[in-house]
């Protein structure tokens, strides 16, 4: 349970924060369910970063014009 090389503790914290639950609740879930959630969260993060980068590039182009 460590997306993108993060520690297990950090991953557990992120899952609890995202799903507003306790670590004991996460630990009761099936590993395949947790893995699926991690994949989804990683993809959301990747999309957010890509969107932020796109906006930054557009802003740079506007200031250069």
Secondary structure as UniProt FT lines:
FT   HELIX           3..5
FT   HELIX           8..19
FT   HELIX           23..27
FT   HELIX           31..64
//
